[in-house]
Amino acid sequence: METVPSAVESIRYKMPTYDYEGAMLCAFASQKQYMSLYVEPRILDGYRTALQHLNVGKSCIRFKSIDQLPLNLVRTVLEETVQDLDAGRAEQGKK
């Protein structure tokens, strides 16, 4: 993955997933009417306004065509997720 080179591909819950240091970074699913990108809900909450043209769930962004998905915004969400995971690990290391 270009945005997070250390991400590792896996399968979780029967979905293609990218993991970052053992934690789920994002996952993909394809349903009959749309595709979904699953990301960290706390990070996604900050971008709901920018994604209002799409169907956004608690932790997923639903889209019918990859052209609808703002890839720069997805890149930002993934980068923030990595920062959040790193910060959480650093905090746990202090305890």
C-alpha positions as CSV (number, residue, x, y, z in Angstrom):
1,M,0.0,0.0,0.0
2,E,1.5,3.3,-1.1
3,T,0.2,5.4,1.8
4,V,1.3,3.0,4.5
5,P,4.2,0.9,3.1
6,S,4.5,-1.3,6.2
7,A,0.8,-2.3,6.0
8,V,0.2,-6.1,5.5
9,E,-2.6,-7.7,3.5
10,S,-4.8,-10.1,5.3
11,I,-8.4,-11.4,5.4
12,R,-10.6,-10.6,8.4
13,Y,-14.3,-11.2,8.6
14,K,-14.1,-12.6,5.0
15,M,-12.9,-9.2,3.8
16,P,-9.6,-8.1,2.2
17,T,-7.9,-6.1,5.0
18,Y,-4.8,-4.1,5.5
19,D,-3.2,-4.4,9.0
20,Y,-0.7,-2.0,10.5
21,E,1.5,-3.5,13.2
22,G,-1.2,-6.1,14.1
23,A,-4.1,-3.6,14.1
24,M,-6.7,-3.3,11.3
25,L,-6.0,-0.2,9.2
26,C,-8.8,-0.6,6.7
27,A,-10.9,-3.3,5.0
28,F,-13.0,-3.6,1.8
29,A,-16.3,-5.3,1.0
30,S,-18.3,-5.6,-2.2
31,Q,-22.1,-5.8,-1.9
32,K,-24.7,-6.0,-4.7
33,Q,-25.4,-2.3,-4.9
34,Y,-22.1,-0.8,-3.7
35,M,-18.6,-1.2,-2.3
36,S,-17.5,-0.3,1.2
37,L,-14.3,0.9,2.7
38,Y,-14.1,0.3,6.5
39,V,-11.9,2.6,8.6
40,E,-11.5,3.7,12.2
41,P,-14.9,5.3,13.3
42,R,-13.2,7.9,15.5
43,I,-11.1,9.1,12.5
44,L,-14.0,8.9,10.1
45,D,-16.2,11.1,12.3
46,G,-14.0,14.1,11.4
47,Y,-14.7,13.7,7.7
48,R,-18.4,13.1,7.5
49,T,-19.1,16.6,6.1
50,A,-16.5,16.1,3.3
51,L,-18.1,12.7,2.5
52,Q,-21.7,13.9,2.6
53,H,-22.1,13.0,-1.1
54,L,-21.6,9.4,-0.2
55,N,-23.4,7.0,2.1
56,V,-21.3,6.9,5.3
57,G,-22.0,4.5,8.1
58,K,-20.5,4.2,11.6
59,S,-17.2,2.9,10.2
60,C,-17.7,2.6,6.5
61,I,-17.8,4.7,3.4
62,R,-20.1,3.2,0.7
63,F,-19.6,4.0,-3.0
64,K,-20.8,2.7,-6.3
65,S,-17.7,3.7,-8.3
66,I,-14.1,4.3,-7.3
67,D,-14.5,7.6,-9.0
68,Q,-16.8,8.8,-6.3
69,L,-14.3,8.1,-3.6
70,P,-12.0,11.1,-2.8
71,L,-8.7,9.3,-2.7
72,N,-6.8,12.2,-1.2
73,L,-9.2,12.2,1.7
74,V,-8.9,8.4,2.1
75,R,-5.1,8.8,2.2
76,T,-5.5,11.4,5.0
77,V,-7.8,9.1,7.0
78,L,-5.3,6.3,6.7
79,E,-2.4,8.5,7.7
80,E,-4.4,9.8,10.7
81,T,-5.2,6.2,11.7
82,V,-1.5,5.3,11.7
83,Q,-0.8,8.3,13.8
84,D,-3.6,7.4,16.2
85,L,-2.3,3.8,16.5
86,D,1.3,4.9,17.1
87,A,0.1,7.4,19.7
88,G,-1.9,4.7,21.5
89,R,1.1,2.4,21.5
90,A,3.4,5.2,22.9
91,E,0.8,5.9,25.6
92,Q,0.7,2.2,26.6
93,G,4.5,2.1,26.7
94,K,4.5,4.9,29.3
95,K,2.3,2.8,31.7
